[in-house]
Amino acid sequence: MSSRITRRRMLQTTALAGAAACCTFGSRPLRALAPSEKLNIAFVGSGGQAEFSLENLAAHNIVALCDVDTARAAAAFERFPKARRYQDYRRMFDEMHSQMDAVAVCTPDHTHAPASIRAMRLGKHVYCEKPLAWCIDEARLMARTAAEHRVATQMGTQGMAMDGARAGIEMLRSGVIGQPREMHVWTDRAKGWWPQGVPRPQEQPAVPSTLNWDLWLGVAPVRPFHSAYVPFKWRGWLDFGTGAVGDMGIHNAAMAYVGLGLGAPKSVEVVGVSGANSETFPEWSLLRYEFSSPSGGPPLILNWYDGGKKPSSELIGGGEVAANGAIVVGSQGTMYSIEWTGADWHLLPEEKFRTAAAPTPTVRRTSGHHDEWIEACKGGPPPLCNFSDFAAPLTEVMLLGNLAVRLGKKIEWDAAAMKFTGVPDADHLLRREYRKGWEL
């Protein structure tokens, strides 16, 4: 598309200027290291998704590796033989805290907050995969803890570190598409990725010898081991994951969420759903969020689709709609962001925006998602995806969609009080009970 060419030309002309622009999120961490110094980093979760972060942080000192499944972490153990090995991150923190500068948390969703909060309370900088937390109370506590201890934080929203996504934020802020009226955000998950809308398995197979099942459960209620949960299928189960909304909403809505300056929604309701039950998230869901307009106009509506459901192709002038993406419809035009990174976006109609001028860079460009976090650990500017200003608010928005599904009704949200309006019996869903020994 010709608008893609315009965007690329814009990136070429603004990259150097953007590198010097100051990011306005968060505050500088209290603890800083010399620019040339290597950080001592510990990992909570060392296999699977952790391998991506290990690759990007391998130039630093990996001093400890923790994983409840020694077989899944075998490659990491072999690559970093000098790192001390653990299965229980609580023990690792007790024994290694004086030797760590920072911690990467690369575990299932239900372990994000317990491990990250413990690390931050020890004064450690934290990189945590998305979504930030399993429940809204945890997300807010993570934001408060990060601010209180003034540590450098970054949520693993890798697409937001791409120059294209940051240029898209600037374009939305410029007002080029006029008054924003509606958003459409969708994903192909969970269909074909992990099971949802299924009952709890009744079989009780033997636990693999390499896996400590009790440590894997961590804060979650005790249940028998089953391969229906591990190593990756946990995401669709209510006790462990946050479903398609928590997984991909964080990615697909991120650029528009920041670019439009959205806060908390006023309400969320279920438009359609299939296969919802008390064990897993549904096979698919259609949600409708209502936000106050950032510019004082009519409410902005965010329509969410998952499980392979998609918005109408008429919104983008016809043609096939991508498997993942976001569309922002304004009074003067439309922005179509393809796939999960937010970096590949288009202004529509093409003819109107063929020569759209690039706005002045305001969001700094970086050398990479992990590098941005490392710079902040050493006293540099805070990452865009820090816990307090980005990760916790965006995670909360997505988790509210899951709560609407679980309640089966429209929910009015009082963000200031962290309560549902008129549904007092549902407040318990904002937090969880922790097993003894796993309390925050």
Secondary structure, 3 states (H helix, E strand, C coil): CHHHHHHHHHHHHHHHHHHCCCCCCCCCCCCCCCCCCCCEEEEECCCCCHHHHHHHHCCCEEEEEECCECCCCHHHHHHCCCCEEECCHHHHHHHHHHHCCEEEECCCHHHHHHHHHHHHHCCCEEEEECCCCCCHHHHHHHHHHHHHHCCCEEEECHHHHCHHHHHHHHHHHCCCCCCEEEEEEECCCCCCCCCCCCCCCCCCCCCCCCECHHHHHCCCCCCCCCCCCCCCHHHHECCCCCHHHHHHHHHHCHHHHHHHCCCCCCEEEEEEEECCCCCECCCEEEEEEEECCCCCCCCEEEEEECCCCCCCHHHHCCCCCCCCEEEEEECCCEEEEECCCCCEEEEECHHHHCCCCCCCCCCCCCCCHHHHHHHHHCCCCCCCCCHHHHHHHHHHHHHHHHHHHHHCCCEEEECCCCEEECCHHHHHHHCCCCCCCCCC
